[in-house]
Amino acid sequence: MEKVYNKAIRDKIPGVIEASGKKYEIIRLSDEQFLSELEKKISEEVSEYQESKDIEELADILEVILRIVELKGSSVDVLESIRKRKLVERGGFKENLFLVKTY
């Protein structure tokens, strides 16, 4: 039975599909095209986490983020530097604060 996915996948998924005895059709996208697909994929991964609450989904989100950073011509070091700067400037999320309203 044919199932259409039309989504970005991890590099080893074709082997997983093949090992299950199924056939598949894939295309290799340009970096620009793949970036666009990963920007869709991150929403999919966040939704999966929100539904399952499984830490495995957080790992998937992180993997997508890391590839997006790379495709945007940046690096994990730059991302981490930005994260640390924002932590110093605006704080983190350690105090469990929830904004109700402002006046």
C-alpha positions as a printed NumPy array, in Angstrom:
array([[ 0.   ,  0.   ,  0.   ],
       [ 1.408,  3.364, -1.033],
       [ 1.762,  6.099,  1.579],
       [ 2.804,  9.621,  0.598],
       [ 4.927, 11.581,  3.097],
       [ 6.438, 14.585,  1.261],
       [ 8.674, 15.598,  4.169],
       [12.309, 15.966,  5.158],
       [13.797, 12.797,  6.642],
       [16.953, 11.765,  8.455],
       [19.824, 10.384,  6.373],
       [19.442,  6.745,  7.413],
       [15.677,  6.468,  6.944],
       [15.961,  5.019,  3.406],
       [17.965,  2.122,  4.883],
       [15.37 ,  1.621,  7.599],
       [12.603,  1.514,  4.986],
       [14.586, -0.897,  2.821],
       [15.303, -3.172,  5.79 ],
       [11.56 , -3.377,  6.421],
       [11.125, -4.819,  2.935],
       [ 9.494, -1.74 ,  1.445],
       [10.505,  0.346, -1.505],
       [10.711,  4.124, -1.474],
       [11.088,  7.17 , -3.641],
       [13.26 , 10.066, -2.481],
       [14.738, 13.138, -4.08 ],
       [17.777, 15.103, -2.978],
       [16.94 , 18.77 , -2.435],
       [19.194, 21.789, -2.736],
       [20.295, 23.375,  0.541],
       [17.786, 26.189, -0.015],
       [14.928, 23.76 , -0.658],
       [15.913, 21.565,  2.282],
       [16.083, 24.571,  4.615],
       [12.497, 25.378,  3.676],
       [11.459, 21.786,  4.399],
       [13.292, 21.777,  7.731],
       [11.464, 24.945,  8.708],
       [ 8.255, 22.931,  8.23 ],
       [ 9.773, 19.899,  9.951],
       [10.491, 21.802, 13.147],
       [ 6.759, 22.487, 13.578],
       [ 6.046, 18.789, 13.047],
       [ 8.625, 17.822, 15.673],
       [ 7.323, 20.375, 18.184],
       [ 3.779, 19.058, 17.678],
       [ 4.995, 15.504, 18.24 ],
       [ 6.673, 16.587, 21.482],
       [ 3.574, 18.446, 22.655],
       [ 1.506, 15.346, 22.031],
       [ 3.858, 12.728, 23.5  ],
       [ 5.902, 14.754, 26.039],
       [ 8.731, 12.332, 25.158],
       [12.318, 13.579, 25.514],
       [13.136, 11.694, 22.276],
       [11.113, 14.328, 20.427],
       [13.254, 17.063, 22.014],
       [16.301, 15.339, 20.53 ],
       [14.595, 15.437, 17.122],
       [13.857, 19.152, 17.537],
       [17.494, 19.787, 18.433],
       [18.736, 17.815, 15.413],
       [16.536, 19.885, 13.098],
       [17.691, 23.117, 14.744],
       [21.352, 22.171, 14.342],
       [20.927, 21.449, 10.621],
       [18.996, 24.712, 10.114],
       [21.859, 26.6  , 11.767],
       [24.326, 24.902,  9.424],
       [22.237, 25.579,  6.315],
       [21.978, 29.234,  7.313],
       [25.776, 29.4  ,  7.2  ],
       [26.26 , 29.593, 10.939],
       [27.527, 27.202, 13.599],
       [26.613, 25.637, 16.906],
       [29.208, 27.885, 18.54 ],
       [27.483, 31.008, 17.204],
       [24.083, 29.661, 18.276],
       [25.417, 28.928, 21.754],
       [26.977, 32.402, 21.943],
       [23.604, 33.969, 21.09 ],
       [21.89 , 31.762, 23.653],
       [24.354, 32.794, 26.371],
       [24.067, 36.495, 25.485],
       [20.279, 36.309, 25.736],
       [20.607, 34.407, 29.013],
       [22.682, 37.255, 30.464],
       [20.491, 40.008, 28.991],
       [17.021, 38.542, 29.501],
       [17.513, 35.548, 31.766],
       [16.575, 31.927, 31.286],
       [13.512, 29.959, 32.326],
       [14.728, 28.592, 35.685],
       [12.318, 30.558, 37.876],
       [ 9.13 , 29.209, 36.228],
       [ 7.703, 32.71 , 35.71 ],
       [ 4.332, 33.095, 33.977],
       [ 3.233, 36.577, 32.835],
       [-0.455, 37.147, 33.433],
       [-0.727, 40.793, 32.347],
       [ 0.923, 44.181, 32.422],
       [-0.521, 47.538, 33.49 ]])
